[in-house]
Amino acid sequence: MAAPHNPPPSDPPALVAAKADLRERLRALRAAPPSPAAIAALCRRMAAHVRAVLPPGADVAAVWPLPGEVDLRGLCAGLHEGGYGVLLPETPPRGLPLCFRRWRPDAEMRPGRFGTLYPDGAMARPDLVFVPLLGFDRRGFRLGYGGGYYDRTLAELPGVPAVGYGLSAQEVPAVPVGVYDVPLPVILTERDVILV
């Protein structure tokens, strides 16, 4: 979800600048589309993770892809076929958490904020949230798009597992972190399961 960033007041200017610089470098890396093999491997790993931690019937929050993002449509279809509920986010006005709507293969997709699409299904609470990222490190810290939507959303879903996902090329030595940054307990790539 691309959105302008208004950092928390406690983030010093140097941290804001470091995050903005890293975002710019990581966006440039996404200019080349990921290989279908890497996306397929990542989606298999994500599906295996869901099956390992949740029973069929549970609701999994995923993401409909924006240009340059990992395409999870195959994962969504596979989870649906496997008996899982699939939820996709609707981006609300700035400052609010995401809301998740039920997706089915025949769902009508509606245009949302920042070029996103969301299904016309009913709202539901996820049992697991897949969190997109621009970059991540081995400590579990992620760099998002800067809008704070997932930070607010995860704060509203205590006890719901959050799993970051991305391609191994998005790994950086260290994501700059501030007072409010919380690491993800799990990050999945096409090559790795990173447990924090």
N, C-alpha and C positions, 0 to 999 in steps of 0.2 A: 504494500500500500504506500504509494508515494505521497508524502504530505510535507508541507513546510514544518520546520521544527522550532518549537518554542521550548528551550531547555528549562529544567527546574531552576529556580533562583540560586540554588546552592552550587550548581555547576560553574566552576571558574571559567573565564574566557579561554584559557589555554586548553582545557578539556573539550569545550565546545568546538574549538578550531581543530583539535586533533581528530575528533569524531567526524567532522565535516570533511576533512582531508581524506580520511580513510574511506568514507562513503564514496567520495568522488573516484578514488582509485579502484574501488571494488566495482562500481558501476561501469567503469571503462573495461574491466575484465569480462563483463557480461556481454560485450558487443558481439563476441563470437558465440553462436548458439551451442549449447551443450550437445554432446553426442547422444544419439538415441540409445546407445548401449549403456552409457553412464546413467541416463534417466531411468532406463528399465531396471538397472541394478539397484538404484536408490529406491525405486518404488517397490521392488521385491523385499528389500530390507525393511521398509516402512510397514508393508503388509505383514511380514513375519513378526515385527514388533507388536503390532496390534493383536495378532492372534496369540502371542505369548502372554499378554497382560490383560486382555479383555475377552469376555465371552461374546459369541454372536448375539445380536440384539442391542449391544451397547452402541452409543453414538460417538462418532469420531469426527472432530472438526478438522477439515483440510482447507485448501485454498484453490480457487479457480485461477489459472495463470494469467499474469500480465506479460507483456513482451519482455523477453530475456529471462523470465523466471522458469524454474523447473516445472514442467507440465505434469500435474498430478491427476489429470482426467482419467488415465488408465487405472491408477490406484483407486480413485473414487468408484469407478465402475466395478472393479474387482471386489472392493469392500462391500458394495451394495449386493452384488451377486452372492457373497459369502454370508449374508444375513446381518451385516452391520448397518446401522443408520449412518448416513453421511450428512454432515452439516457444513455449510459454507458461510463465510462471514458477510454481513452487510455492514458497510462502513457508515457510522452515524456522523453527525456533526462533531467537529473537533472538541476534544475534552471529554468525550464519552467513550465507554468501552464498546467493543464490537458486539453485535448481536448475531446469533447463528441461526440460519434457516435450513430446514430440511431439504435435501436434494435427492432427486430420483433421476434416472437417465432420461425420462421424458419431461423433466421440469422446464418450465419457461425461465430463461435467464433474463434478468432485468439489469439495465445500466445503473451503476452506483457511482459513488464519489471516486475521484482520481482515476477514472478509467476502469474501475472494477466492474465485475458482473456478479450478481447473486441470484439464487433461485427464488421462485415465488412461493416456496413452501412455508409451512408454519415454523415459528420460532421454537427452539429447543435448547436445552443445556447440554453441553458435551460431557462425555466421560473421559475424553482425552483430547488434547489440543495439539495439533502439529503446528509449529511456529516457524514461519519462513524467516530467512535471514539474508543479509548481504554478506556478512562475514562472521567468523566465530574463532574462538581459540580453545585450547585444550583444557582450560579452566572452566569451560561451560558458558563463558560470556559470549553474547551475540551482539552484533551491530545490526540494527534494523534500519528502516527507511527514515526514521527521525520523527515520526508523528506521535509516538508513544501509545499507539492503539493497543498493541499486544501487552505492554506493561500494565496499562489500566485494566485490560480484559483479564489477565491472569490474576491480578490483585482481587478481582471480583469473583474468582473461581477457586477459592481455597480448597485444597485437597484434590483438585483435578490435575492429573499428570500433564505436564507440558514437555513436548519433545521437539527440539530443534531439528531442522533438516536442511541440507544443502549439499553441494558438491565439494569434493575434497579440495578443489582449486580455490574455494572460498576461505580456506583456513589461513589465518594470519598468526604470527608469533604471539601477539597480545592485543586484545581489544582494549582501547582506553575505557576506563570505568570510573563512574562517579558514585556518589553516596547512595543513589537510589537504584543502581544497577544490581540485578540479582542473577546469578548464574542459572542456566538450565541444568537439570540433573542428567539429561540424556541429549546427545546430538548424534544424528544419523547421517552418514554420507554413503556414497556408492561403495566405499572401501572399508568403512569403519563404523563401529559403535563406540562412541565416546561417553563413558560414564564418569560422572563427577562425584 
